[in-house]
Amino acid sequence: MKAILCSQYCGPDDLVLAEVPDPVAAPGEIVIAIKAAALNFFDLLMIQGKYQIKPPFPFSPAAEVAGVVESVGAGVTEFKAGDRVVASCGHNGAREKVAVPALQAVKIPDNLDDDRAAGIIITYGTALHALEDRAQPKPGETLAVLGAAGGTGVAACELGRLMGLKVIACASSEEKLAFARAHGAEIGLNYATEDLKEGLKRLTGGKGVDIVFDPVGGSLAEAAIRSMAWEGRFLVIGFAAGEIPKIPLNLALLKGCDIRGVFWGAWTKLHPERNRANLQKLVQWAAEGKISSHVDRVFPLAQTAEALKVLAGRQAMGKVILHP
């Protein structure tokens, strides 16, 4: 089968399309013939050796896939050949087939297409865990979403709206803000033209923001914390800006606020059944149209480098999908 391989830490242009052996389902596993694989910003970091998870070489990027079950291993009773499924695989999704533990897969409803299904797991899984488990929101609270037009940002906007929160989309252009408003945000703040702290204070009538969802990091993080309300919750999602910020801890004291880490990947391993229940809920919501799982653009497997460059340039509004 064909696979995109990373054989040493490199940039997108150094990835290679190669032939590798077909996977075989071990006990408890299923083999999926992949129809769609979704890319995320951390795929860039992973191939560069800058991510906290470092798979052994050679590996493929793409951590979430949708497709058809080709075979099942011993002990698997929930799935059979021919079932449509979506699954979290961690890496190795940018190839024609992959073997995954059956516990990491759920069936796809007939009215949900492969592209949208593939893009649900990580962005919406992360956002749901962040908002439901870590933020403990109350209806009517304000939620500021940084990088609101990206995959995780859009998911946070849509899920925040479903939870009854007042969603403030924060992004770097009016086009991105319009996109975020079309996906659940009530208000927009362009932090390329207005100071983030002052803008969030203005939009909350001086009170400050109850919850900040930050997948960006960099210089925006401290400004966002300075904008927070008393007993606010700052959710550390990731560092798409490339810089891990150093936060003055006196801000947490002065605001009486919490800085809460959101490591969805580790949580899924500690709580696999809860994560699977979340995934089943999200897949059903997507099938019912309650969340969009918006696809920005689709690339063939051979153009994985171009797809990753879209993410690197922060050009994507929604998900970037590969078609093996």
WOUR-V387121 format. One line per field, one symbol per residue. phi: phi as a letter, one per 30 degrees, with the letter a starting at -180 (. if undefined). psi: psi as a letter, one per 20 degrees, with the letter a starting at -180 (. if undefined). Layout:
BEGIN
phi = ???
psi = ???
END
This chain:
BEGIN
phi = .dbdcccadacedcdbdbcbdddbddeicbccddcabccbeddddddciccdcbddddbcdicbbblbdcabdeidcdbbejddbbbcbiaiddadbacbeedcbbdcedccddddddddedddddddddddccdhdcejdcbccdhdcdeddddddddedddicdccdbacadddddddddbjdcbbbcddcbeddddddddciidjcdbccbcciiddddddddcddeidbccdclbddjcddccdddddddchccccdbceedddddbdddddddddddddddddidbdhdcdabbdedceeddddddddhcdcjcccccd
psi = rqqppoirparhiiqpprprqqqporpjrqppophpppqrhihghgiikjqhpnqqqqrqrojpqqbpphrqrpioihqrpippqqqpigajhmrhqqpqphijqqqpqhjprgghghjgggghgghggggghhhmqppiqpopoqliirghggghgghgghjkqopopprjqhghhhghhiliqhqqoojhiqpgghghggijkihrpgpponjgbbihgghghijqrpkroooogamhiipoqopoihhhghikrqopqnngghhhhhmhghghggghgggghghijhqhlppgrpqqhikhghghhgghjlipnbqpqqn.
END
